[in-house]
């Protein structure tokens, strides 16, 4: 039987606890699990049987979350980890190697740009940043050493919408996977796998949890990529010495990436999600569709008000008819353009700083996707490490403020911005 999103966000992956009958998924706060006997232990360690060994690898609470997110995204499997940044490294880990590169959009969260432009160099990897609206430039950037293409469905901070179908056609032609960060959209607004994505990553910290309590990340495997079609991905197609020559793709088929993420990625990188974080996120996902509907409704109302205000230079929200990305909403995000966008002040940098200090309902924090409305001046915080050109390309120019619109009363949010703009702009 096929169930709707609202049903799956509550029930997918979960069963009443067999030991107690508990209806809510318990927090299995345990580091290790008793084997039935020596043969059972050996089968688990040989990947001949699925089960629980040690919570760095697998945990029953986390397993429910993995199944739920994979189901909502339309994927074959998922691996949860400690943060969105961890999810990005975990996604790249089986694909990359010294001298290999990832072709990435210029419109990314500032921390991702830093991770890709600086930190991954220590692994011998590199990133090429390209404007993903320039499809010819994306094609030209892919070379024989490219092992992935990376973008965000709804880009942070500007709320720009990526033409996922066009980008996936390019990555498919090149024989490399497309990785899509779907944090800002969530699977309620966008399902990247349906547009050709191979892998989907999330910072579950944001909208999926929705209440600003815990950090987490997730990698969803579409199960559709042929890892053995070329010799580009030996970690998945060739014998793995640590498992007596087992070939992940040959053995696990559409779940090859998922099993590798647990058996190699979590085993050796240790970027584990703790069971309490998984529990909070499971509870958050139960109301995901309700929250996203209100996020979108409020964002449209606030963005329209800001666009009409003479103190505001421009608003980047794709839900506005004036946005160059408005035409992609119905195609990529048919239920709305999300709750994240930026707006620029005519009085520039100093006015932005005054604005974030003057708000009362909005919280000035380095986060997004909370039930509460949030605001930040990206150029002086999340994108501070970038050059002015990188800031502008990412949508975080000095005169720009990012807002994550919450689920409060929209008129109250507008009134708060109005009084703060009065203090900031005179």
Secondary structure, DSSP 8 states (H G I E B T S, - for coil): ----HHHHHHHTT----TTT--SS------SB---SSHHHHHHHHTTSS---SBTTT--HHHHHHHHHHHHHHT-SEEEEES-HHHHHHHHHHTT--TT-EEEEESSS-HHHHHHHHTGGGGGT-EEEEE-TT-HHHHHHH--TTEEEEEEESB-TTT--B--HHHHHHHHHHHT-EEEEE-TTTHHHH--GGGGT-SEEEEETTTTTT-SS----EEEEE-S---TTSSSS-HHHHS-BGGGTTB-HHHHHGGGHHHHHIIIIIIHHH-----HHHHHHHHHHHTTHHHHHHHHHHHHHHHHHHHHH-TTEEEE--TTSTTSTTHHHHHHH-TT---SEEEEEETT-HHHHHHHHHH-SSSEE-S--S-SS-EEE-GGGTTTTTS-HHHHHHHT--TTEEEEE--SS-HHHHHHHHHHHHHHHH-
